[in-house]
Amino acid sequence: MLRLDSELAARLNRAAQLQRTSTHGLARMLLERGLSRETQRRRARTTLAALTPREREVVWLTLRGHTNRQIAAALYISTETVKTHVRHVLEKFDASSKADLRLRLRQLDLEPGDHPAPD
């Protein structure tokens, strides 16, 4: 059984009251969400590690908000090649768009500046 310190228990009780649910029900929901999010993080990290070095570069530039044309210029490749890399990355992450990909990776608390990118 989970034991909570008094401050955390008080916060959980207040939150449960605001949600009009039981403390047990709220605690269960929060744990389920946390475990689900951790599973998503683990899967995304595994997928990120499986990308090619070039795909990783494209991802980090995408996270910085670069357009395909800007990515192509930074990496000295054609925009068509960038589109191909983006398409492969989206498939690997099962993402529907670059915006969706950004959102998923931001949920991992990854920032482009935390990782090497091309000069």
Backbone as XML, in Angstrom:
<?xml version="1.0"?>
<chain id="A" units="angstrom">
  <residue number="1" name="MET">
    <atom name="N" x="0.834" y="-1.191" z="0.000"/>
    <atom name="CA" x="0.000" y="0.000" z="0.000"/>
    <atom name="C" x="0.870" y="1.244" z="0.000"/>
  </residue>
  <residue number="2" name="LEU">
    <atom name="N" x="0.452" y="2.229" z="-0.697"/>
    <atom name="CA" x="1.175" y="3.484" z="-0.808"/>
    <atom name="C" x="0.981" y="4.325" z="0.447"/>
  </residue>
  <residue number="3" name="ARG">
    <atom name="N" x="2.093" y="4.809" z="0.991"/>
    <atom name="CA" x="2.018" y="5.706" z="2.141"/>
    <atom name="C" x="2.465" y="7.088" z="1.698"/>
  </residue>
  <residue number="4" name="LEU">
    <atom name="N" x="1.726" y="8.095" z="2.117"/>
    <atom name="CA" x="2.027" y="9.462" z="1.724"/>
    <atom name="C" x="2.446" y="10.270" z="2.939"/>
  </residue>
  <residue number="5" name="ASP">
    <atom name="N" x="3.385" y="11.206" z="2.739"/>
    <atom name="CA" x="3.691" y="12.102" z="3.847"/>
    <atom name="C" x="2.497" y="13.040" z="4.026"/>
  </residue>
  <residue number="6" name="SER">
    <atom name="N" x="2.418" y="13.697" z="5.160"/>
    <atom name="CA" x="1.222" y="14.469" z="5.508"/>
    <atom name="C" x="0.954" y="15.618" z="4.536"/>
  </residue>
  <residue number="7" name="GLU">
    <atom name="N" x="2.009" y="16.291" z="4.063"/>
    <atom name="CA" x="1.799" y="17.406" z="3.132"/>
    <atom name="C" x="1.243" y="16.914" z="1.801"/>
  </residue>
  <residue number="8" name="LEU">
    <atom name="N" x="1.806" y="15.831" z="1.301"/>
    <atom name="CA" x="1.325" y="15.274" z="0.039"/>
    <atom name="C" x="-0.103" y="14.753" z="0.188"/>
  </residue>
  <residue number="9" name="ALA">
    <atom name="N" x="-0.391" y="14.119" z="1.298"/>
    <atom name="CA" x="-1.738" y="13.611" z="1.551"/>
    <atom name="C" x="-2.745" y="14.753" z="1.595"/>
  </residue>
  <residue number="10" name="ALA">
    <atom name="N" x="-2.375" y="15.852" z="2.229"/>
    <atom name="CA" x="-3.267" y="17.006" z="2.314"/>
    <atom name="C" x="-3.522" y="17.590" z="0.916"/>
  </residue>
  <residue number="11" name="ARG">
    <atom name="N" x="-2.480" y="17.675" z="0.115"/>
    <atom name="CA" x="-2.640" y="18.190" z="-1.249"/>
    <atom name="C" x="-3.527" y="17.276" z="-2.069"/>
  </residue>
  <residue number="12" name="LEU">
    <atom name="N" x="-3.343" y="15.965" z="-1.919"/>
    <atom name="CA" x="-4.166" y="15.001" z="-2.638"/>
    <atom name="C" x="-5.627" y="15.122" z="-2.209"/>
  </residue>
  <residue number="13" name="ASN">
    <atom name="N" x="-5.858" y="15.267" z="-0.921"/>
    <atom name="CA" x="-7.228" y="15.427" z="-0.417"/>
    <atom name="C" x="-7.880" y="16.678" z="-0.990"/>
  </residue>
  <residue number="14" name="ARG">
    <atom name="N" x="-7.155" y="17.807" z="-0.995"/>
    <atom name="CA" x="-7.707" y="19.055" z="-1.549"/>
    <atom name="C" x="-8.020" y="18.896" z="-3.036"/>
  </residue>
  <residue number="15" name="ALA">
    <atom name="N" x="-7.099" y="18.284" z="-3.757"/>
    <atom name="CA" x="-7.312" y="18.082" z="-5.194"/>
    <atom name="C" x="-8.508" y="17.172" z="-5.445"/>
  </residue>
  <residue number="16" name="ALA">
    <atom name="N" x="-8.648" y="16.146" z="-4.658"/>
    <atom name="CA" x="-9.778" y="15.225" z="-4.806"/>
    <atom name="C" x="-11.095" y="15.955" z="-4.550"/>
  </residue>
  <residue number="17" name="GLN">
    <atom name="N" x="-11.106" y="16.808" z="-3.545"/>
    <atom name="CA" x="-12.315" y="17.579" z="-3.253"/>
    <atom name="C" x="-12.671" y="18.485" z="-4.429"/>
  </residue>
  <residue number="18" name="LEU">
    <atom name="N" x="-11.675" y="19.146" z="-4.997"/>
    <atom name="CA" x="-11.912" y="20.018" z="-6.141"/>
    <atom name="C" x="-12.422" y="19.233" z="-7.347"/>
  </residue>
  <residue number="19" name="GLN">
    <atom name="N" x="-11.929" y="18.016" z="-7.507"/>
    <atom name="CA" x="-12.344" y="17.159" z="-8.620"/>
    <atom name="C" x="-13.643" y="16.415" z="-8.325"/>
  </residue>
  <residue number="20" name="ARG">
    <atom name="N" x="-14.098" y="16.541" z="-7.079"/>
    <atom name="CA" x="-15.320" y="15.845" z="-6.635"/>
    <atom name="C" x="-15.202" y="14.336" z="-6.845"/>
  </residue>
  <residue number="21" name="THR">
    <atom name="N" x="-14.074" y="13.828" z="-6.393"/>
    <atom name="CA" x="-13.818" y="12.390" z="-6.467"/>
    <atom name="C" x="-13.168" y="11.956" z="-5.161"/>
  </residue>
  <residue number="22" name="SER">
    <atom name="N" x="-12.996" y="10.670" z="-4.989"/>
    <atom name="CA" x="-12.347" y="10.171" z="-3.782"/>
    <atom name="C" x="-10.841" y="10.340" z="-3.890"/>
  </residue>
  <residue number="23" name="THR">
    <atom name="N" x="-10.199" y="10.407" z="-2.755"/>
    <atom name="CA" x="-8.737" y="10.497" z="-2.731"/>
    <atom name="C" x="-8.138" y="9.274" z="-3.422"/>
  </residue>
  <residue number="24" name="HIS">
    <atom name="N" x="-8.695" y="8.115" z="-3.126"/>
    <atom name="CA" x="-8.214" y="6.873" z="-3.738"/>
    <atom name="C" x="-8.374" y="6.925" z="-5.265"/>
  </residue>
  <residue number="25" name="GLY">
    <atom name="N" x="-9.532" y="7.380" z="-5.718"/>
    <atom name="CA" x="-9.787" y="7.455" z="-7.159"/>
    <atom name="C" x="-8.840" y="8.418" z="-7.857"/>
  </residue>
  <residue number="26" name="LEU">
    <atom name="N" x="-8.593" y="9.572" z="-7.234"/>
    <atom name="CA" x="-7.683" y="10.548" z="-7.825"/>
    <atom name="C" x="-6.253" y="10.013" z="-7.844"/>
  </residue>
  <residue number="27" name="ALA">
    <atom name="N" x="-5.842" y="9.391" z="-6.741"/>
    <atom name="CA" x="-4.490" y="8.828" z="-6.676"/>
    <atom name="C" x="-4.307" y="7.770" z="-7.761"/>
  </residue>
  <residue number="28" name="ARG">
    <atom name="N" x="-5.308" y="6.938" z="-7.944"/>
    <atom name="CA" x="-5.241" y="5.893" z="-8.977"/>
    <atom name="C" x="-5.114" y="6.514" z="-10.374"/>
  </residue>
  <residue number="29" name="MET">
    <atom name="N" x="-5.946" y="7.530" z="-10.643"/>
    <atom name="CA" x="-5.918" y="8.186" z="-11.942"/>
    <atom name="C" x="-4.545" y="8.828" z="-12.191"/>
  </residue>
  <residue number="30" name="LEU">
    <atom name="N" x="-3.996" y="9.503" z="-11.183"/>
    <atom name="CA" x="-2.696" y="10.151" z="-11.335"/>
    <atom name="C" x="-1.582" y="9.136" z="-11.574"/>
  </residue>
  <residue number="31" name="LEU">
    <atom name="N" x="-1.631" y="8.034" z="-10.852"/>
    <atom name="CA" x="-0.627" y="6.988" z="-11.052"/>
    <atom name="C" x="-0.730" y="6.377" z="-12.443"/>
  </residue>
  <residue number="32" name="GLU">
    <atom name="N" x="-1.958" y="6.129" z="-12.897"/>
    <atom name="CA" x="-2.141" y="5.564" z="-14.234"/>
    <atom name="C" x="-1.611" y="6.512" z="-15.302"/>
  </residue>
  <residue number="33" name="ARG">
    <atom name="N" x="-1.895" y="7.812" z="-15.149"/>
    <atom name="CA" x="-1.386" y="8.797" z="-16.112"/>
    <atom name="C" x="0.138" y="8.840" z="-16.091"/>
  </residue>
  <residue number="34" name="GLY">
    <atom name="N" x="0.703" y="8.850" z="-14.904"/>
    <atom name="CA" x="2.157" y="8.905" z="-14.782"/>
    <atom name="C" x="2.831" y="7.689" z="-15.394"/>
  </residue>
  <residue number="35" name="LEU">
    <atom name="N" x="2.279" y="6.516" z="-15.131"/>
    <atom name="CA" x="2.844" y="5.294" z="-15.696"/>
    <atom name="C" x="2.697" y="5.263" z="-17.213"/>
  </residue>
  <residue number="36" name="SER">
    <atom name="N" x="1.565" y="5.730" z="-17.706"/>
    <atom name="CA" x="1.344" y="5.783" z="-19.154"/>
    <atom name="C" x="2.337" y="6.746" z="-19.810"/>
  </residue>
  <residue number="37" name="ARG">
    <atom name="N" x="2.530" y="7.902" z="-19.190"/>
    <atom name="CA" x="3.465" y="8.877" z="-19.753"/>
    <atom name="C" x="4.895" y="8.340" z="-19.736"/>
  </residue>
  <residue number="38" name="GLU">
    <atom name="N" x="5.253" y="7.626" z="-18.687"/>
    <atom name="CA" x="6.603" y="7.057" z="-18.622"/>
    <atom name="C" x="6.796" y="6.008" z="-19.716"/>
  </residue>
  <residue number="39" name="THR">
    <atom name="N" x="5.779" y="5.225" z="-19.989"/>
    <atom name="CA" x="5.838" y="4.246" z="-21.072"/>
    <atom name="C" x="6.031" y="4.954" z="-22.411"/>
  </residue>
  <residue number="40" name="GLN">
    <atom name="N" x="5.289" y="6.054" z="-22.631"/>
    <atom name="CA" x="5.433" y="6.822" z="-23.865"/>
    <atom name="C" x="6.835" y="7.408" z="-23.982"/>
  </residue>
  <residue number="41" name="ARG">
    <atom name="N" x="7.379" y="7.910" z="-22.876"/>
    <atom name="CA" x="8.739" y="8.453" z="-22.900"/>
    <atom name="C" x="9.745" y="7.380" z="-23.272"/>
  </residue>
  <residue number="42" name="ARG">
    <atom name="N" x="9.609" y="6.204" z="-22.679"/>
    <atom name="CA" x="10.550" y="5.118" z="-22.959"/>
    <atom name="C" x="10.496" y="4.726" z="-24.438"/>
  </residue>
  <residue number="43" name="ARG">
    <atom name="N" x="9.289" y="4.629" z="-24.983"/>
    <atom name="CA" x="9.148" y="4.276" z="-26.400"/>
    <atom name="C" x="9.754" y="5.348" z="-27.299"/>
  </residue>
  <residue number="44" name="ALA">
    <atom name="N" x="9.493" y="6.595" z="-26.975"/>
    <atom name="CA" x="10.023" y="7.687" z="-27.805"/>
    <atom name="C" x="11.544" y="7.748" z="-27.720"/>
  </residue>
  <residue number="45" name="ARG">
    <atom name="N" x="12.093" y="7.521" z="-26.542"/>
    <atom name="CA" x="13.558" y="7.512" z="-26.411"/>
    <atom name="C" x="14.169" y="6.375" z="-27.212"/>
  </residue>
  <residue number="46" name="THR">
    <atom name="N" x="13.521" y="5.231" z="-27.201"/>
    <atom name="CA" x="13.998" y="4.088" z="-27.981"/>
    <atom name="C" x="13.954" y="4.419" z="-29.470"/>
  </residue>
  <residue number="47" name="THR">
    <atom name="N" x="12.874" y="5.026" z="-29.910"/>
    <atom name="CA" x="12.748" y="5.404" z="-31.315"/>
    <atom name="C" x="13.795" y="6.447" z="-31.678"/>
  </residue>
  <residue number="48" name="LEU">
    <atom name="N" x="13.985" y="7.426" z="-30.813"/>
    <atom name="CA" x="14.979" y="8.464" z="-31.072"/>
    <atom name="C" x="16.378" y="7.859" z="-31.191"/>
  </residue>
  <residue number="49" name="ALA">
    <atom name="N" x="16.692" y="6.914" z="-30.338"/>
    <atom name="CA" x="18.011" y="6.271" z="-30.378"/>
    <atom name="C" x="18.196" y="5.445" z="-31.651"/>
  </residue>
  <residue number="50" name="ALA">
    <atom name="N" x="17.098" y="4.980" z="-32.236"/>
    <atom name="CA" x="17.174" y="4.146" z="-33.436"/>
    <atom name="C" x="17.262" y="4.966" z="-34.731"/>
  </residue>
  <residue number="51" name="LEU">
    <atom name="N" x="17.117" y="6.285" z="-34.641"/>
    <atom name="CA" x="17.209" y="7.117" z="-35.835"/>
    <atom name="C" x="18.639" y="7.132" z="-36.361"/>
  </residue>
  <residue number="52" name="THR">
    <atom name="N" x="18.762" y="7.368" z="-37.651"/>
    <atom name="CA" x="20.091" y="7.552" z="-38.226"/>
    <atom name="C" x="20.635" y="8.899" z="-37.740"/>
  </residue>
  <residue number="53" name="PRO">
    <atom name="N" x="21.942" y="9.079" z="-37.790"/>
    <atom name="CA" x="22.497" y="10.385" z="-37.383"/>
    <atom name="C" x="21.883" y="11.549" z="-38.165"/>
  </residue>
  <residue number="54" name="ARG">
    <atom name="N" x="21.658" y="11.379" z="-39.450"/>
    <atom name="CA" x="21.078" y="12.449" z="-40.269"/>
    <atom name="C" x="19.631" y="12.719" z="-39.848"/>
  </residue>
  <residue number="55" name="GLU">
    <atom name="N" x="18.881" y="11.659" z="-39.581"/>
    <atom name="CA" x="17.499" y="11.848" z="-39.122"/>
    <atom name="C" x="17.478" y="12.606" z="-37.799"/>
  </residue>
  <residue number="56" name="ARG">
    <atom name="N" x="18.419" y="12.291" z="-36.916"/>
    <atom name="CA" x="18.509" y="13.010" z="-35.641"/>
    <atom name="C" x="18.780" y="14.496" z="-35.866"/>
  </residue>
  <residue number="57" name="GLU">
    <atom name="N" x="19.669" y="14.795" z="-36.791"/>
    <atom name="CA" x="19.952" y="16.198" z="-37.102"/>
    <atom name="C" x="18.688" y="16.902" z="-37.594"/>
  </residue>
  <residue number="58" name="VAL">
    <atom name="N" x="17.949" y="16.229" z="-38.457"/>
    <atom name="CA" x="16.709" y="16.804" z="-38.973"/>
    <atom name="C" x="15.710" y="17.014" z="-37.836"/>
  </residue>
  <residue number="59" name="VAL">
    <atom name="N" x="15.628" y="16.057" z="-36.921"/>
    <atom name="CA" x="14.715" y="16.195" z="-35.784"/>
    <atom name="C" x="15.065" y="17.422" z="-34.959"/>
  </residue>
  <residue number="60" name="TRP">
    <atom name="N" x="16.336" y="17.585" z="-34.599"/>
    <atom name="CA" x="16.713" y="18.708" z="-33.726"/>
    <atom name="C" x="16.487" y="20.043" z="-34.419"/>
  </residue>
  <residue number="61" name="LEU">
    <atom name="N" x="16.750" y="20.112" z="-35.720"/>
    <atom name="CA" x="16.483" y="21.353" z="-36.446"/>
    <atom name="C" x="14.981" y="21.612" z="-36.546"/>
  </residue>
  <residue number="62" name="THR">
    <atom name="N" x="14.206" y="20.548" z="-36.702"/>
    <atom name="CA" x="12.750" y="20.677" z="-36.710"/>
    <atom name="C" x="12.260" y="21.200" z="-35.365"/>
  </residue>
  <residue number="63" name="LEU">
    <atom name="N" x="12.818" y="20.668" z="-34.280"/>
    <atom name="CA" x="12.435" y="21.140" z="-32.946"/>
    <atom name="C" x="12.760" y="22.613" z="-32.751"/>
  </residue>
  <residue number="64" name="ARG">
    <atom name="N" x="13.798" y="23.069" z="-33.400"/>
    <atom name="CA" x="14.165" y="24.490" z="-33.315"/>
    <atom name="C" x="13.251" y="25.361" z="-34.174"/>
  </residue>
  <residue number="65" name="GLY">
    <atom name="N" x="12.364" y="24.722" z="-34.935"/>
    <atom name="CA" x="11.417" y="25.471" z="-35.744"/>
    <atom name="C" x="11.876" y="25.782" z="-37.152"/>
  </residue>
  <residue number="66" name="HIS">
    <atom name="N" x="12.953" y="25.133" z="-37.590"/>
    <atom name="CA" x="13.461" y="25.374" z="-38.938"/>
    <atom name="C" x="12.496" y="24.795" z="-39.973"/>
  </residue>
  <residue number="67" name="THR">
    <atom name="N" x="12.407" y="25.475" z="-41.090"/>
    <atom name="CA" x="11.639" y="24.968" z="-42.220"/>
    <atom name="C" x="12.477" y="23.926" z="-42.962"/>
  </residue>
  <residue number="68" name="ASN">
    <atom name="N" x="11.843" y="23.201" z="-43.864"/>
    <atom name="CA" x="12.585" y="22.225" z="-44.669"/>
    <atom name="C" x="13.693" y="22.906" z="-45.461"/>
  </residue>
  <residue number="69" name="ARG">
    <atom name="N" x="13.407" y="24.070" z="-45.986"/>
    <atom name="CA" x="14.409" y="24.806" z="-46.767"/>
    <atom name="C" x="15.598" y="25.195" z="-45.877"/>
  </residue>
  <residue number="70" name="GLN">
    <atom name="N" x="15.327" y="25.648" z="-44.659"/>
    <atom name="CA" x="16.401" y="26.014" z="-43.738"/>
    <atom name="C" x="17.216" y="24.796" z="-43.318"/>
  </residue>
  <residue number="71" name="ILE">
    <atom name="N" x="16.531" y="23.670" z="-43.100"/>
    <atom name="CA" x="17.229" y="22.437" z="-42.743"/>
    <atom name="C" x="18.134" y="22.004" z="-43.892"/>
  </residue>
  <residue number="72" name="ALA">
    <atom name="N" x="17.608" y="22.069" z="-45.106"/>
    <atom name="CA" x="18.400" y="21.690" z="-46.283"/>
    <atom name="C" x="19.662" y="22.545" z="-46.384"/>
  </residue>
  <residue number="73" name="ALA">
    <atom name="N" x="19.523" y="23.836" z="-46.171"/>
    <atom name="CA" x="20.686" y="24.723" z="-46.251"/>
    <atom name="C" x="21.689" y="24.414" z="-45.150"/>
  </residue>
  <residue number="74" name="ALA">
    <atom name="N" x="21.207" y="24.171" z="-43.946"/>
    <atom name="CA" x="22.098" y="23.890" z="-42.814"/>
    <atom name="C" x="22.862" y="22.582" z="-42.996"/>
  </residue>
  <residue number="75" name="LEU">
    <atom name="N" x="22.212" y="21.602" z="-43.626"/>
    <atom name="CA" x="22.826" y="20.286" z="-43.776"/>
    <atom name="C" x="23.438" y="20.069" z="-45.159"/>
  </residue>
  <residue number="76" name="TYR">
    <atom name="N" x="23.342" y="21.067" z="-46.027"/>
    <atom name="CA" x="23.877" y="20.968" z="-47.386"/>
    <atom name="C" x="23.278" y="19.790" z="-48.151"/>
  </residue>
  <residue number="77" name="ILE">
    <atom name="N" x="21.962" y="19.678" z="-48.067"/>
    <atom name="CA" x="21.229" y="18.644" z="-48.796"/>
    <atom name="C" x="20.029" y="19.305" z="-49.468"/>
  </residue>
  <residue number="78" name="SER">
    <atom name="N" x="19.366" y="18.587" z="-50.351"/>
    <atom name="CA" x="18.212" y="19.158" z="-51.051"/>
    <atom name="C" x="16.975" y="19.133" z="-50.147"/>
  </residue>
  <residue number="79" name="THR">
    <atom name="N" x="16.021" y="19.980" z="-50.481"/>
    <atom name="CA" x="14.767" y="19.980" z="-49.716"/>
    <atom name="C" x="14.031" y="18.652" z="-49.889"/>
  </residue>
  <residue number="80" name="GLU">
    <atom name="N" x="14.189" y="18.025" z="-51.046"/>
    <atom name="CA" x="13.554" y="16.715" z="-51.258"/>
    <atom name="C" x="14.150" y="15.668" z="-50.311"/>
  </residue>
  <residue number="81" name="THR">
    <atom name="N" x="15.445" y="15.742" z="-50.093"/>
    <atom name="CA" x="16.084" y="14.822" z="-49.146"/>
    <atom name="C" x="15.585" y="15.098" z="-47.725"/>
  </residue>
  <residue number="82" name="VAL">
    <atom name="N" x="15.427" y="16.364" z="-47.385"/>
    <atom name="CA" x="14.882" y="16.717" z="-46.070"/>
    <atom name="C" x="13.483" y="16.127" z="-45.930"/>
  </residue>
  <residue number="83" name="LYS">
    <atom name="N" x="12.663" y="16.291" z="-46.961"/>
    <atom name="CA" x="11.294" y="15.749" z="-46.910"/>
    <atom name="C" x="11.316" y="14.238" z="-46.689"/>
  </residue>
  <residue number="84" name="THR">
    <atom name="N" x="12.248" y="13.570" z="-47.340"/>
    <atom name="CA" x="12.370" y="12.117" z="-47.165"/>
    <atom name="C" x="12.738" y="11.779" z="-45.725"/>
  </residue>
  <residue number="85" name="HIS">
    <atom name="N" x="13.706" y="12.493" z="-45.174"/>
    <atom name="CA" x="14.091" y="12.250" z="-43.778"/>
    <atom name="C" x="12.926" y="12.541" z="-42.838"/>
  </residue>
  <residue number="86" name="VAL">
    <atom name="N" x="12.225" y="13.637" z="-43.074"/>
    <atom name="CA" x="11.077" y="13.989" z="-42.230"/>
    <atom name="C" x="10.016" y="12.896" z="-42.319"/>
  </residue>
  <residue number="87" name="ARG">
    <atom name="N" x="9.733" y="12.438" z="-43.528"/>
    <atom name="CA" x="8.734" y="11.380" z="-43.704"/>
    <atom name="C" x="9.124" y="10.120" z="-42.930"/>
  </residue>
  <residue number="88" name="HIS">
    <atom name="N" x="10.402" y="9.733" z="-43.007"/>
    <atom name="CA" x="10.863" y="8.540" z="-42.281"/>
    <atom name="C" x="10.742" y="8.734" z="-40.774"/>
  </residue>
  <residue number="89" name="VAL">
    <atom name="N" x="11.117" y="9.904" z="-40.295"/>
    <atom name="CA" x="11.033" y="10.190" z="-38.860"/>
    <atom name="C" x="9.577" y="10.156" z="-38.393"/>
  </residue>
  <residue number="90" name="LEU">
    <atom name="N" x="8.700" y="10.784" z="-39.159"/>
    <atom name="CA" x="7.281" y="10.783" z="-38.788"/>
    <atom name="C" x="6.734" y="9.354" z="-38.734"/>
  </residue>
  <residue number="91" name="GLU">
    <atom name="N" x="7.138" y="8.530" z="-39.690"/>
    <atom name="CA" x="6.703" y="7.128" z="-39.694"/>
    <atom name="C" x="7.209" y="6.398" z="-38.454"/>
  </residue>
  <residue number="92" name="LYS">
    <atom name="N" x="8.468" y="6.607" z="-38.119"/>
    <atom name="CA" x="9.066" y="5.919" z="-36.978"/>
    <atom name="C" x="8.425" y="6.332" z="-35.657"/>
  </residue>
  <residue number="93" name="PHE">
    <atom name="N" x="7.994" y="7.585" z="-35.577"/>
    <atom name="CA" x="7.338" y="8.066" z="-34.358"/>
    <atom name="C" x="5.820" y="7.934" z="-34.440"/>
  </residue>
  <residue number="94" name="ASP">
    <atom name="N" x="5.318" y="7.457" z="-35.564"/>
    <atom name="CA" x="3.887" y="7.368" z="-35.799"/>
    <atom name="C" x="3.229" y="8.732" z="-35.558"/>
  </residue>
  <residue number="95" name="ALA">
    <atom name="N" x="3.902" y="9.770" z="-36.051"/>
    <atom name="CA" x="3.415" y="11.139" z="-35.917"/>
    <atom name="C" x="2.773" y="11.569" z="-37.225"/>
  </residue>
  <residue number="96" name="SER">
    <atom name="N" x="1.779" y="12.427" z="-37.129"/>
    <atom name="CA" x="1.054" y="12.842" z="-38.323"/>
    <atom name="C" x="1.641" y="14.082" z="-38.991"/>
  </residue>
  <residue number="97" name="SER">
    <atom name="N" x="2.456" y="14.835" z="-38.252"/>
    <atom name="CA" x="3.025" y="16.062" z="-38.804"/>
    <atom name="C" x="4.255" y="16.465" z="-37.998"/>
  </residue>
  <residue number="98" name="LYS">
    <atom name="N" x="4.973" y="17.466" z="-38.516"/>
    <atom name="CA" x="6.120" y="17.982" z="-37.770"/>
    <atom name="C" x="5.662" y="18.597" z="-36.453"/>
  </residue>
  <residue number="99" name="ALA">
    <atom name="N" x="4.504" y="19.227" z="-36.454"/>
    <atom name="CA" x="3.978" y="19.817" z="-35.215"/>
    <atom name="C" x="3.681" y="18.719" z="-34.188"/>
  </residue>
  <residue number="100" name="ASP">
    <atom name="N" x="3.105" y="17.624" z="-34.647"/>
    <atom name="CA" x="2.832" y="16.489" z="-33.768"/>
    <atom name="C" x="4.136" y="15.927" z="-33.206"/>
  </residue>
  <residue number="101" name="LEU">
    <atom name="N" x="5.143" y="15.809" z="-34.051"/>
    <atom name="CA" x="6.453" y="15.323" z="-33.612"/>
    <atom name="C" x="7.045" y="16.250" z="-32.551"/>
  </residue>
  <residue number="102" name="ARG">
    <atom name="N" x="6.985" y="17.569" z="-32.806"/>
    <atom name="CA" x="7.501" y="18.540" z="-31.822"/>
    <atom name="C" x="6.814" y="18.362" z="-30.482"/>
  </residue>
  <residue number="103" name="LEU">
    <atom name="N" x="5.505" y="18.235" z="-30.502"/>
    <atom name="CA" x="4.749" y="18.070" z="-29.263"/>
    <atom name="C" x="5.175" y="16.812" z="-28.518"/>
  </residue>
  <residue number="104" name="ARG">
    <atom name="N" x="5.286" y="15.719" z="-29.224"/>
    <atom name="CA" x="5.681" y="14.448" z="-28.585"/>
    <atom name="C" x="7.066" y="14.546" z="-27.945"/>
  </residue>
  <residue number="105" name="LEU">
    <atom name="N" x="8.013" y="15.145" z="-28.660"/>
    <atom name="CA" x="9.372" y="15.229" z="-28.127"/>
    <atom name="C" x="9.473" y="16.264" z="-27.004"/>
  </residue>
  <residue number="106" name="ARG">
    <atom name="N" x="8.693" y="17.308" z="-27.085"/>
    <atom name="CA" x="8.680" y="18.286" z="-25.996"/>
    <atom name="C" x="8.135" y="17.652" z="-24.713"/>
  </residue>
  <residue number="107" name="GLN">
    <atom name="N" x="7.211" y="16.722" z="-24.853"/>
    <atom name="CA" x="6.684" y="16.022" z="-23.680"/>
    <atom name="C" x="7.756" y="15.191" z="-22.992"/>
  </residue>
  <residue number="108" name="LEU">
    <atom name="N" x="8.826" y="14.900" z="-23.714"/>
    <atom name="CA" x="9.964" y="14.196" z="-23.127"/>
    <atom name="C" x="10.902" y="15.159" z="-22.424"/>
  </residue>
  <residue number="109" name="ASP">
    <atom name="N" x="10.556" y="16.431" z="-22.469"/>
    <atom name="CA" x="11.391" y="17.479" z="-21.886"/>
    <atom name="C" x="12.728" y="17.583" z="-22.602"/>
  </residue>
  <residue number="110" name="LEU">
    <atom name="N" x="12.739" y="17.270" z="-23.880"/>
    <atom name="CA" x="13.943" y="17.405" z="-24.689"/>
    <atom name="C" x="13.939" y="18.767" z="-25.351"/>
  </residue>
  <residue number="111" name="GLU">
    <atom name="N" x="15.049" y="19.419" z="-25.281"/>
    <atom name="CA" x="15.206" y="20.710" z="-25.928"/>
    <atom name="C" x="16.324" y="20.585" z="-26.952"/>
  </residue>
  <residue number="112" name="PRO">
    <atom name="N" x="16.189" y="21.229" z="-28.088"/>
    <atom name="CA" x="17.222" y="21.126" z="-29.123"/>
    <atom name="C" x="18.603" y="21.516" z="-28.622"/>
  </residue>
  <residue number="113" name="GLY">
    <atom name="N" x="18.694" y="22.499" z="-27.754"/>
    <atom name="CA" x="19.983" y="22.942" z="-27.253"/>
    <atom name="C" x="20.673" y="21.916" z="-26.386"/>
  </residue>
  <residue number="114" name="ASP">
    <atom name="N" x="19.947" y="20.918" z="-25.915"/>
    <atom name="CA" x="20.517" y="19.874" z="-25.069"/>
    <atom name="C" x="21.274" y="18.825" z="-25.872"/>
  </residue>
  <residue number="115" name="HIS">
    <atom name="N" x="21.163" y="18.876" z="-27.180"/>
    <atom name="CA" x="21.726" y="17.830" z="-28.026"/>
    <atom name="C" x="22.535" y="18.443" z="-29.156"/>
  </residue>
  <residue number="116" name="PRO">
    <atom name="N" x="23.570" y="17.748" z="-29.585"/>
    <atom name="CA" x="24.384" y="18.304" z="-30.664"/>
    <atom name="C" x="23.588" y="18.440" z="-31.952"/>
  </residue>
  <residue number="117" name="ALA">
    <atom name="N" x="23.842" y="19.478" z="-32.655"/>
    <atom name="CA" x="23.231" y="19.702" z="-33.968"/>
    <atom name="C" x="24.320" y="20.208" z="-34.897"/>
  </residue>
  <residue number="118" name="PRO">
    <atom name="N" x="24.071" y="20.159" z="-36.178"/>
    <atom name="CA" x="25.081" y="20.599" z="-37.133"/>
    <atom name="C" x="25.353" y="22.090" z="-36.993"/>
  </residue>
  <residue number="119" name="ASP">
    <atom name="N" x="26.546" y="22.510" z="-37.415"/>
    <atom name="CA" x="26.898" y="23.934" z="-37.381"/>
    <atom name="C" x="26.247" y="24.697" z="-38.503"/>
  </residue>
</chain>
